[in-house]
Amino acid sequence: MRDWRGVLKSFPFAIPTRISFGEGAATAAAEETRALGRRPVVITDPGVQAAGLVDPITGSLKRAGLTPLVFAEVEANPRAETVDRGAAAAEEHGADVIVAVGGGSALDSAKAISAVLAHGGSCLDYEYDAVVGDRVPGPSTPIVAIPTTSGTGSEVTLWAIVTDISRNYKAPIGSPHLAPRVALVDPSLTVSLPPAVTAGTGMDALTHAIEGYTARCSNPISDALCLYAAELVSSFLVRAFEDGADLEARSGMMLASLLAGMGFGNSDTAAVHSMGEALGGLKDIPHGVAMAICLPHVLRLNAQAVPERLARLGVAMGLPDSSDHEPVIDHVEGLVRRLQIPTLADCGVTEEDVPALVQIALRNSGNPDNPVDVDEEVFTRLYREALADRRATTR
């Protein structure tokens, strides 16, 4: 008989963002923005702008009588100085609402900008502190979030991650005041994503689902969301990778990202993100790629503590019902190969980088929620295991 004691615990759960999901959802951008302000700043990145995804939105804003400013300088692993520059441009424009169009970097930048625009200073002034907690003092500039990738779930979370290059550190900024007011989740915006971006962002969504489900602070609602997200990723990621025009696969992945975002946003990420964010901060490796590289190694570590949870994940991902956790790890490793994720060595990481990576990973606030305690010795071993991986990718 199943042990239900964990289900009977008390827990909080909140989703402050209103969601509109489906093909064409982004066409409501002007209506939703006009309800919140008159002078929007559109936060995006050069790639999204070049792909032609921004112009239809700014055009609709202008036709609605609004006066938009486009800030398209966001880079991958967005830097604090870029965020502050965007906030300064928004302030000069007199922005009273933010429209975020892009992947996690654009959405996270928009959240950090919303805090600076409302309360002044630099985005790093609002860095989350494990002791102090939330440093955003009150309501921030409202955000309409329009994701163009299927991975981060940032459109429904309370967190922004910005890179402080002086510390080679991806600094977390977290507050309920940063949650977008509205998320317009439109799968049709993802059909032009290149396969490599589809792969990396999709593995980010899977990592959110797995870590959200296995974290010590998980709860029954986050469990349900994360399990469903893992099922969707297992069903649709390879299809989206191999045929970007497959709108059903794109929709499945967009929904997976959304559900995983709601799930881990009310649970936590843990050692995979600690390791991966260190790689992003020190070596500027794309976030989803870093997650995919680290995920199998952390899964093997955590299997000793939560084997039944990994087995249940396996069932959700379409594997035969079994008490054995190994098929889940094998399945994830197979995905990493099938999606042609590069190795750490491919990304230019060497043994000499390990001590610095370990020290950065140790600072991550999610470490206490990992199912297995992690320390310097554990992270050192995991990075070295990842460095030893010389797998071949397959189609």
VEXVEX-539240 format. One record per residue (C-alpha): residue in one letter; x, y, z. Coordinates in Angstrom, 1 decimal, always signed. Example, Ala and Ser with C-alpha at 12.3 -4.5 7.8 and 13.67 -1.06 7.14 Angstrom:
BEGIN
<r 'A'; <+12.3; -4.5; +7.8>>
<r 'S'; <+13.7; -1.1; +7.1>>
END
This chain:
BEGIN
<r 'M'; <+0.0; +0.0; +0.0>>
<r 'R'; <+1.3; +3.5; -0.9>>
<r 'D'; <+2.5; +5.7; +2.0>>
<r 'W'; <+0.4; +8.9; +1.8>>
<r 'R'; <+1.9; +10.7; +4.8>>
<r 'G'; <+3.7; +13.2; +2.7>>
<r 'V'; <+0.5; +14.3; +1.0>>
<r 'L'; <-1.0; +15.3; +4.3>>
<r 'K'; <+1.5; +18.1; +5.1>>
<r 'S'; <+0.6; +21.8; +5.0>>
<r 'F'; <+2.0; +23.8; +2.1>>
<r 'P'; <+1.5; +27.2; +0.3>>
<r 'F'; <+0.8; +27.4; -3.4>>
<r 'A'; <+0.3; +30.6; -5.5>>
<r 'I'; <+0.1; +31.5; -9.2>>
<r 'P'; <-0.3; +35.3; -9.4>>
<r 'T'; <-0.1; +35.4; -13.2>>
<r 'R'; <-3.2; +35.2; -15.4>>
<r 'I'; <-2.5; +32.9; -18.4>>
<r 'S'; <-3.8; +32.8; -21.9>>
<r 'F'; <-2.6; +29.7; -23.8>>
<r 'G'; <-2.9; +28.7; -27.4>>
<r 'E'; <-2.1; +29.5; -31.0>>
<r 'G'; <-2.7; +33.2; -31.6>>
<r 'A'; <-2.6; +34.1; -27.8>>
<r 'A'; <+0.0; +36.8; -28.5>>
<r 'T'; <-2.5; +38.8; -30.6>>
<r 'A'; <-4.0; +40.0; -27.4>>
<r 'A'; <-0.8; +41.8; -26.5>>
<r 'A'; <-2.2; +45.3; -27.2>>
<r 'E'; <-5.5; +44.8; -25.3>>
<r 'E'; <-3.7; +43.4; -22.3>>
<r 'T'; <-1.0; +46.1; -22.3>>
<r 'R'; <-3.5; +48.9; -22.7>>
<r 'A'; <-5.2; +47.7; -19.5>>
<r 'L'; <-2.0; +48.3; -17.6>>
<r 'G'; <-0.4; +51.4; -19.0>>
<r 'R'; <+0.0; +53.7; -22.0>>
<r 'R'; <+3.8; +53.9; -22.5>>
<r 'P'; <+5.1; +50.3; -22.8>>
<r 'V'; <+8.8; +49.3; -23.1>>
<r 'V'; <+9.3; +46.1; -25.0>>
<r 'I'; <+12.1; +44.0; -23.6>>
<r 'T'; <+13.6; +41.5; -26.1>>
<r 'D'; <+16.8; +40.3; -27.7>>
<r 'P'; <+18.4; +40.8; -31.1>>
<r 'G'; <+17.6; +37.3; -32.3>>
<r 'V'; <+13.9; +37.5; -31.5>>
<r 'Q'; <+13.8; +40.9; -33.1>>
<r 'A'; <+15.6; +39.6; -36.2>>
<r 'A'; <+13.2; +36.7; -36.4>>
<r 'G'; <+10.3; +39.2; -36.9>>
<r 'L'; <+8.5; +38.3; -33.7>>
<r 'V'; <+8.6; +41.8; -32.2>>
<r 'D'; <+7.3; +44.0; -35.1>>
<r 'P'; <+3.8; +42.5; -35.1>>
<r 'I'; <+3.5; +43.2; -31.4>>
<r 'T'; <+4.8; +46.7; -31.5>>
<r 'G'; <+2.6; +47.4; -34.5>>
<r 'S'; <-0.5; +46.3; -32.6>>
<r 'L'; <+0.6; +48.5; -29.6>>
<r 'K'; <+0.8; +51.5; -31.9>>
<r 'R'; <-2.5; +50.8; -33.5>>
<r 'A'; <-4.0; +50.7; -30.0>>
<r 'G'; <-2.8; +54.2; -29.4>>
<r 'L'; <+0.1; +53.3; -27.2>>
<r 'T'; <+3.7; +54.6; -27.4>>
<r 'P'; <+6.1; +51.7; -27.3>>
<r 'L'; <+9.9; +51.8; -26.9>>
<r 'V'; <+11.9; +48.7; -27.9>>
<r 'F'; <+14.9; +47.7; -25.9>>
<r 'A'; <+16.5; +44.8; -27.8>>
<r 'E'; <+19.9; +44.5; -26.2>>
<r 'V'; <+19.3; +41.5; -23.9>>
<r 'E'; <+22.0; +38.8; -24.3>>
<r 'A'; <+22.0; +35.2; -23.2>>
<r 'N'; <+22.7; +34.9; -19.5>>
<r 'P'; <+21.8; +38.6; -19.2>>
<r 'R'; <+24.3; +40.8; -17.4>>
<r 'A'; <+23.3; +43.2; -14.6>>
<r 'E'; <+24.7; +46.2; -16.5>>
<r 'T'; <+22.5; +45.3; -19.5>>
<r 'V'; <+19.4; +45.1; -17.2>>
<r 'D'; <+20.3; +48.5; -15.6>>
<r 'R'; <+20.8; +50.0; -19.0>>
<r 'G'; <+17.3; +48.7; -20.0>>
<r 'A'; <+15.8; +50.2; -16.9>>
<r 'A'; <+17.4; +53.6; -17.6>>
<r 'A'; <+16.0; +53.5; -21.1>>
<r 'A'; <+12.6; +52.6; -19.8>>
<r 'E'; <+12.7; +55.4; -17.2>>
<r 'E'; <+13.7; +58.0; -19.8>>
<r 'H'; <+10.8; +56.8; -21.9>>
<r 'G'; <+8.4; +57.2; -19.0>>
<r 'A'; <+7.4; +53.5; -19.2>>
<r 'D'; <+4.5; +52.5; -17.1>>
<r 'V'; <+4.2; +48.9; -18.3>>
<r 'I'; <+6.6; +46.3; -19.6>>
<r 'V'; <+6.1; +43.9; -22.5>>
<r 'A'; <+8.6; +41.0; -22.4>>
<r 'V'; <+9.0; +39.1; -25.7>>
<r 'G'; <+11.6; +36.3; -25.9>>
<r 'G'; <+13.1; +33.4; -24.0>>
<r 'G'; <+14.1; +33.3; -20.4>>
<r 'S'; <+16.8; +35.9; -20.7>>
<r 'A'; <+14.3; +38.6; -22.0>>
<r 'L'; <+11.6; +37.6; -19.5>>
<r 'D'; <+14.1; +37.6; -16.6>>
<r 'S'; <+15.5; +40.9; -17.7>>
<r 'A'; <+12.0; +42.4; -17.8>>
<r 'K'; <+11.4; +41.3; -14.2>>
<r 'A'; <+14.6; +42.8; -12.9>>
<r 'I'; <+13.9; +46.0; -14.9>>
<r 'S'; <+10.4; +46.2; -13.3>>
<r 'A'; <+12.0; +46.3; -9.9>>
<r 'V'; <+14.5; +49.0; -10.8>>
<r 'L'; <+11.9; +51.0; -12.7>>
<r 'A'; <+9.6; +51.1; -9.7>>
<r 'H'; <+12.1; +51.4; -6.9>>
<r 'G'; <+15.4; +52.7; -8.3>>
<r 'G'; <+19.0; +51.7; -7.9>>
<r 'S'; <+20.6; +48.7; -9.6>>
<r 'C'; <+19.0; +45.3; -10.2>>
<r 'L'; <+21.7; +43.7; -8.0>>
<r 'D'; <+20.3; +45.8; -5.1>>
<r 'Y'; <+17.3; +43.3; -5.2>>
<r 'E'; <+19.4; +40.1; -5.2>>
<r 'Y'; <+17.6; +37.5; -3.1>>
<r 'D'; <+19.4; +36.7; +0.2>>
<r 'A'; <+18.9; +33.4; +2.0>>
<r 'V'; <+18.8; +35.3; +5.3>>
<r 'V'; <+17.1; +38.6; +4.4>>
<r 'G'; <+14.9; +37.0; +1.8>>
<r 'D'; <+12.9; +39.2; -0.7>>
<r 'R'; <+14.5; +42.6; -1.2>>
<r 'V'; <+11.9; +44.0; -3.6>>
<r 'P'; <+10.1; +46.5; -1.3>>
<r 'G'; <+6.7; +46.7; -3.0>>
<r 'P'; <+4.7; +46.4; -6.3>>
<r 'S'; <+6.8; +46.8; -9.4>>
<r 'T'; <+6.1; +47.9; -12.9>>
<r 'P'; <+3.5; +45.5; -14.4>>
<r 'I'; <+4.6; +43.0; -17.0>>
<r 'V'; <+2.9; +41.3; -20.0>>
<r 'A'; <+5.0; +38.2; -20.7>>
<r 'I'; <+5.1; +36.7; -24.2>>
<r 'P'; <+7.5; +33.7; -24.2>>
<r 'T'; <+9.1; +32.6; -27.5>>
<r 'T'; <+10.9; +29.5; -26.3>>
<r 'S'; <+9.6; +26.4; -24.4>>
<r 'G'; <+11.9; +26.0; -21.5>>
<r 'T'; <+12.2; +28.5; -18.7>>
<r 'G'; <+8.6; +28.9; -17.6>>
<r 'S'; <+9.7; +32.4; -16.5>>
<r 'E'; <+6.3; +33.8; -17.6>>
<r 'V'; <+4.8; +32.3; -14.5>>
<r 'T'; <+7.6; +32.4; -11.9>>
<r 'L'; <+8.6; +35.0; -9.3>>
<r 'W'; <+12.3; +34.8; -10.2>>
<r 'A'; <+14.8; +36.6; -12.4>>
<r 'I'; <+18.4; +35.5; -12.9>>
<r 'V'; <+21.0; +38.1; -13.9>>
<r 'T'; <+24.8; +37.6; -14.3>>
<r 'D'; <+27.1; +39.6; -12.1>>
<r 'I'; <+30.3; +39.4; -14.1>>
<r 'S'; <+32.4; +40.8; -11.3>>
<r 'R'; <+31.6; +37.6; -9.4>>
<r 'N'; <+31.1; +35.2; -12.3>>
<r 'Y'; <+27.8; +34.6; -10.6>>
<r 'K'; <+24.2; +34.3; -11.7>>
<r 'A'; <+22.4; +36.3; -9.1>>
<r 'P'; <+18.8; +35.4; -8.2>>
<r 'I'; <+16.2; +38.1; -7.8>>
<r 'G'; <+13.0; +36.7; -6.3>>
<r 'S'; <+9.8; +38.3; -5.2>>
<r 'P'; <+6.0; +37.9; -5.7>>
<r 'H'; <+6.2; +41.6; -6.9>>
<r 'L'; <+8.1; +40.4; -10.0>>
<r 'A'; <+5.4; +37.9; -11.3>>
<r 'P'; <+4.0; +39.0; -14.7>>
<r 'R'; <+0.4; +40.2; -14.5>>
<r 'V'; <-0.4; +38.3; -17.7>>
<r 'A'; <+1.3; +35.5; -19.7>>
<r 'L'; <+0.4; +35.2; -23.4>>
<r 'V'; <+1.7; +31.7; -24.2>>
<r 'D'; <+1.5; +31.2; -28.0>>
<r 'P'; <+3.1; +28.0; -29.4>>
<r 'S'; <+3.2; +29.5; -32.9>>
<r 'L'; <+5.9; +31.8; -31.8>>
<r 'T'; <+8.3; +28.9; -31.3>>
<r 'V'; <+8.1; +27.3; -34.8>>
<r 'S'; <+11.2; +29.2; -36.0>>
<r 'L'; <+13.4; +28.1; -33.2>>
<r 'P'; <+16.6; +26.4; -34.4>>
<r 'P'; <+17.0; +22.7; -33.4>>
<r 'A'; <+19.8; +23.5; -30.9>>
<r 'V'; <+17.7; +26.1; -29.1>>
<r 'T'; <+14.7; +23.7; -29.1>>
<r 'A'; <+16.9; +21.0; -27.5>>
<r 'G'; <+18.5; +23.2; -24.8>>
<r 'T'; <+15.3; +24.9; -23.8>>
<r 'G'; <+13.4; +21.6; -23.8>>
<r 'M'; <+15.9; +20.0; -21.5>>
<r 'D'; <+15.6; +23.1; -19.2>>
<r 'A'; <+11.8; +22.4; -19.0>>
<r 'L'; <+12.6; +18.7; -18.2>>
<r 'T'; <+15.1; +19.7; -15.5>>
<r 'H'; <+12.5; +22.0; -13.9>>
<r 'A'; <+10.0; +19.2; -13.9>>
<r 'I'; <+12.4; +16.7; -12.4>>
<r 'E'; <+13.9; +19.0; -9.8>>
<r 'G'; <+10.5; +20.4; -8.9>>
<r 'Y'; <+9.2; +16.9; -8.3>>
<r 'T'; <+12.2; +15.6; -6.4>>
<r 'A'; <+13.0; +18.7; -4.2>>
<r 'R'; <+12.6; +18.3; -0.5>>
<r 'C'; <+10.1; +21.2; -0.4>>
<r 'S'; <+7.8; +19.7; -3.2>>
<r 'N'; <+4.0; +19.5; -2.5>>
<r 'P'; <+1.1; +17.6; -4.0>>
<r 'I'; <+0.1; +20.4; -6.5>>
<r 'S'; <+3.7; +21.0; -7.7>>
<r 'D'; <+4.1; +17.2; -8.0>>
<r 'A'; <+1.1; +16.9; -10.3>>
<r 'L'; <+2.3; +19.8; -12.5>>
<r 'C'; <+5.8; +18.5; -12.7>>
<r 'L'; <+4.8; +14.9; -13.5>>
<r 'Y'; <+2.5; +16.1; -16.3>>
<r 'A'; <+5.3; +18.4; -17.6>>
<r 'A'; <+7.7; +15.4; -17.7>>
<r 'E'; <+5.2; +13.4; -19.6>>
<r 'L'; <+4.8; +16.2; -22.2>>
<r 'V'; <+8.5; +16.6; -22.7>>
<r 'S'; <+9.0; +12.9; -23.1>>
<r 'S'; <+6.2; +12.9; -25.7>>
<r 'F'; <+7.0; +16.0; -27.7>>
<r 'L'; <+10.6; +17.2; -27.4>>
<r 'V'; <+12.3; +15.0; -29.9>>
<r 'R'; <+9.4; +15.6; -32.4>>
<r 'A'; <+9.8; +19.4; -32.0>>
<r 'F'; <+13.6; +19.0; -32.4>>
<r 'E'; <+13.3; +17.0; -35.6>>
<r 'D'; <+10.5; +19.0; -37.1>>
<r 'G'; <+10.2; +22.6; -35.9>>
<r 'A'; <+7.0; +23.1; -37.9>>
<r 'D'; <+5.2; +20.4; -36.0>>
<r 'L'; <+2.7; +22.7; -34.2>>
<r 'E'; <+1.3; +19.9; -32.0>>
<r 'A'; <+4.8; +19.1; -30.7>>
<r 'R'; <+5.5; +22.8; -30.3>>
<r 'S'; <+2.2; +23.2; -28.3>>
<r 'G'; <+3.1; +20.2; -26.2>>
<r 'M'; <+6.5; +21.7; -25.3>>
<r 'M'; <+5.0; +25.1; -24.6>>
<r 'L'; <+2.5; +23.6; -22.2>>
<r 'A'; <+5.3; +21.5; -20.6>>
<r 'S'; <+7.4; +24.6; -20.0>>
<r 'L'; <+4.4; +26.4; -18.5>>
<r 'L'; <+3.4; +23.6; -16.2>>
<r 'A'; <+7.0; +23.0; -15.1>>
<r 'G'; <+7.3; +26.7; -14.4>>
<r 'M'; <+4.2; +26.7; -12.2>>
<r 'G'; <+5.5; +23.5; -10.5>>
<r 'F'; <+9.1; +24.3; -9.6>>
<r 'G'; <+8.0; +27.9; -8.9>>
<r 'N'; <+6.1; +26.5; -5.9>>
<r 'S'; <+8.7; +23.9; -5.1>>
<r 'D'; <+12.4; +24.6; -5.9>>
<r 'T'; <+15.3; +23.7; -8.2>>
<r 'A'; <+18.3; +22.1; -6.6>>
<r 'A'; <+21.8; +20.7; -7.4>>
<r 'V'; <+21.3; +20.6; -11.2>>
<r 'H'; <+20.6; +24.3; -11.3>>
<r 'S'; <+23.4; +25.0; -8.8>>
<r 'M'; <+25.9; +23.3; -11.1>>
<r 'G'; <+24.4; +24.6; -14.4>>
<r 'E'; <+24.1; +28.2; -13.2>>
<r 'A'; <+27.8; +28.1; -12.2>>
<r 'L'; <+28.6; +27.0; -15.7>>
<r 'G'; <+26.6; +29.9; -17.1>>
<r 'G'; <+28.2; +32.4; -14.8>>
<r 'L'; <+31.8; +31.3; -15.2>>
<r 'K'; <+31.8; +30.0; -18.8>>
<r 'D'; <+28.7; +31.6; -20.3>>
<r 'I'; <+27.3; +28.3; -21.4>>
<r 'P'; <+23.6; +28.5; -22.5>>
<r 'H'; <+21.4; +27.7; -19.6>>
<r 'G'; <+19.5; +24.8; -21.1>>
<r 'V'; <+22.7; +23.2; -22.4>>
<r 'A'; <+24.2; +23.4; -18.9>>
<r 'M'; <+21.1; +21.8; -17.4>>
<r 'A'; <+21.2; +19.0; -19.9>>
<r 'I'; <+24.9; +18.2; -19.2>>
<r 'C'; <+24.5; +18.1; -15.4>>
<r 'L'; <+21.0; +16.5; -15.1>>
<r 'P'; <+22.0; +12.8; -15.6>>
<r 'H'; <+24.9; +13.0; -13.1>>
<r 'V'; <+22.7; +14.6; -10.4>>
<r 'L'; <+20.0; +12.1; -11.0>>
<r 'R'; <+22.4; +9.3; -10.2>>
<r 'L'; <+23.3; +11.0; -7.0>>
<r 'N'; <+19.7; +11.6; -6.0>>
<r 'A'; <+18.5; +8.1; -6.8>>
<r 'Q'; <+19.8; +6.8; -3.5>>
<r 'A'; <+17.4; +9.2; -1.6>>
<r 'V'; <+14.3; +9.2; -3.9>>
<r 'P'; <+14.3; +6.0; -5.9>>
<r 'E'; <+10.5; +5.7; -5.8>>
<r 'R'; <+10.1; +9.3; -7.1>>
<r 'L'; <+12.4; +8.6; -10.0>>
<r 'A'; <+10.5; +5.4; -10.8>>
<r 'R'; <+7.2; +7.3; -10.8>>
<r 'L'; <+8.8; +9.9; -13.1>>
<r 'G'; <+9.6; +7.0; -15.4>>
<r 'V'; <+6.0; +6.0; -15.6>>
<r 'A'; <+5.0; +9.5; -16.4>>
<r 'M'; <+7.6; +9.6; -19.2>>
<r 'G'; <+6.2; +6.4; -20.8>>
<r 'L'; <+8.6; +3.9; -19.4>>
<r 'P'; <+7.4; +0.5; -18.0>>
<r 'D'; <+6.2; +0.6; -14.5>>
<r 'S'; <+9.1; -0.5; -12.3>>
<r 'S'; <+10.6; +0.1; -8.9>>
<r 'D'; <+14.0; +0.5; -10.7>>
<r 'H'; <+15.2; +4.0; -11.2>>
<r 'E'; <+17.9; +3.2; -13.7>>
<r 'P'; <+15.6; +3.3; -16.8>>
<r 'V'; <+14.8; +6.9; -16.0>>
<r 'I'; <+18.4; +7.9; -15.9>>
<r 'D'; <+19.1; +5.9; -19.1>>
<r 'H'; <+16.1; +7.6; -20.8>>
<r 'V'; <+17.4; +11.1; -19.9>>
<r 'E'; <+20.9; +10.2; -21.1>>
<r 'G'; <+19.4; +8.9; -24.3>>
<r 'L'; <+17.6; +12.3; -24.8>>
<r 'V'; <+20.8; +14.2; -24.2>>
<r 'R'; <+22.5; +12.1; -27.0>>
<r 'R'; <+19.5; +12.3; -29.4>>
<r 'L'; <+19.3; +16.0; -29.0>>
<r 'Q'; <+23.0; +16.4; -29.7>>
<r 'I'; <+23.8; +18.3; -26.5>>
<r 'P'; <+27.5; +19.2; -26.4>>
<r 'T'; <+29.7; +17.8; -23.6>>
<r 'L'; <+31.4; +20.0; -21.0>>
<r 'A'; <+34.7; +19.5; -22.9>>
<r 'D'; <+32.9; +20.7; -26.1>>
<r 'C'; <+31.9; +23.8; -24.2>>
<r 'G'; <+35.6; +24.6; -23.2>>
<r 'V'; <+35.4; +23.5; -19.6>>
<r 'T'; <+38.6; +22.0; -18.2>>
<r 'E'; <+39.7; +20.4; -15.0>>
<r 'E'; <+41.3; +23.7; -14.0>>
<r 'D'; <+37.8; +25.3; -13.9>>
<r 'V'; <+36.4; +22.8; -11.4>>
<r 'P'; <+37.4; +24.5; -8.2>>
<r 'A'; <+35.9; +27.8; -9.2>>
<r 'L'; <+32.7; +26.1; -10.5>>
<r 'V'; <+32.3; +24.3; -7.2>>
<r 'Q'; <+32.6; +27.4; -5.1>>
<r 'I'; <+30.0; +29.2; -7.2>>
<r 'A'; <+27.7; +26.1; -7.1>>
<r 'L'; <+28.0; +26.0; -3.3>>
<r 'R'; <+26.4; +29.5; -3.0>>
<r 'N'; <+23.2; +28.5; -4.7>>
<r 'S'; <+20.1; +28.9; -2.4>>
<r 'G'; <+18.5; +25.8; -3.8>>
<r 'N'; <+21.1; +23.4; -2.4>>
<r 'P'; <+19.2; +22.6; +0.8>>
<r 'D'; <+16.3; +21.3; -1.2>>
<r 'N'; <+18.3; +18.7; -3.1>>
<r 'P'; <+17.2; +15.2; -1.9>>
<r 'V'; <+20.9; +14.4; -1.1>>
<r 'D'; <+23.1; +16.8; +0.9>>
<r 'V'; <+25.6; +18.5; -1.4>>
<r 'D'; <+29.0; +19.9; -0.4>>
<r 'E'; <+32.4; +20.7; -1.9>>
<r 'E'; <+33.3; +17.0; -2.3>>
<r 'V'; <+30.0; +16.1; -3.9>>
<r 'F'; <+30.1; +19.0; -6.5>>
<r 'T'; <+33.7; +18.3; -7.3>>
<r 'R'; <+32.9; +14.6; -8.0>>
<r 'L'; <+29.9; +15.5; -10.2>>
<r 'Y'; <+31.8; +18.1; -12.3>>
<r 'R'; <+34.6; +15.6; -12.8>>
<r 'E'; <+32.1; +12.9; -13.9>>
<r 'A'; <+30.6; +15.3; -16.4>>
<r 'L'; <+34.0; +16.2; -17.7>>
<r 'A'; <+34.8; +12.5; -18.2>>
<r 'D'; <+31.7; +12.2; -20.4>>
<r 'R'; <+32.9; +11.7; -24.0>>
<r 'R'; <+29.5; +10.4; -25.3>>
<r 'A'; <+28.7; +10.5; -29.0>>
<r 'T'; <+25.5; +12.1; -30.1>>
<r 'T'; <+23.0; +10.2; -32.2>>
<r 'R'; <+20.0; +11.0; -34.4>>
END
